[in-house]
Amino acid sequence: MEDRNTDAAAEPLDAVLDRLDGLPLALDEVGAWVARTPERRFSDFVRRYDNHAHEYGIHSELVAGMLE
């Protein structure tokens, strides 16, 4: 990712890891989603994730646990 999206590669991933509960495949998918477009950031993913969790009335911390 560093060669295609240097800004995203430098972002801290704490918020992403919190939401996905460290699920390896989910982390790979988020990385691919961010890398696909140079303007995307991991913070964009977190915002969208939280919006969807709110839309469905689910606390974002619980969403990852439901995927297990």
C-alpha positions in Angstrom: 0.0 0.0 0.0 2.9 2.4 0.7 3.6 2.8 -3.0 0.0 3.5 -4.0 -1.5 5.3 -1.0 1.3 6.8 1.2 -1.1 8.9 3.3 -3.2 5.9 4.3 -0.2 3.8 4.9 0.9 6.3 7.5 -2.4 6.4 9.4 -2.7 4.7 12.8 -4.9 1.6 12.7 -6.2 1.6 16.2 -9.7 2.6 15.3 -9.9 0.0 12.5 -8.6 -2.7 14.8 -11.1 -1.8 17.5 -14.0 -2.1 15.1 -12.9 -5.3 13.4 -11.7 -7.0 16.6 -8.5 -8.1 14.8 -10.2 -10.4 12.3 -7.5 -11.1 9.7 -9.7 -11.5 6.7 -11.6 -8.3 7.5 -8.4 -6.4 8.0 -7.2 -7.7 4.5 -10.5 -6.5 3.0 -10.2 -3.1 4.5 -6.6 -2.8 3.3 -7.7 -3.7 -0.2 -10.6 -1.2 -0.1 -8.3 1.6 1.0 -5.5 0.7 -1.4 -7.9 0.6 -4.4 -8.3 4.4 -4.4 -5.4 6.8 -3.6 -7.7 9.3 -1.9 -9.2 6.7 0.5 -8.1 6.6 4.1 -8.6 4.2 6.9 -10.4 7.0 8.7 -13.0 6.9 5.8 -13.6 3.2 6.6 -14.1 3.9 10.3 -16.6 6.7 9.5 -18.6 4.5 7.1 -18.5 1.6 9.5 -19.8 3.8 12.4 -22.5 5.3 10.2 -23.7 1.8 9.2 -23.6 0.6 12.8 -25.6 3.7 13.9 -28.0 3.2 11.0 -28.8 -0.3 12.1 -28.9 0.6 15.8 -25.8 -1.4 16.7 -22.9 0.0 18.7 -19.9 -0.2 16.5 -17.9 -2.1 19.1 -20.4 -4.9 18.9 -20.6 -5.3 15.2 -17.2 -7.1 14.9 -18.2 -9.5 17.6 -21.4 -10.4 15.6 -19.3 -11.3 12.6 -17.6 -14.2 14.5 
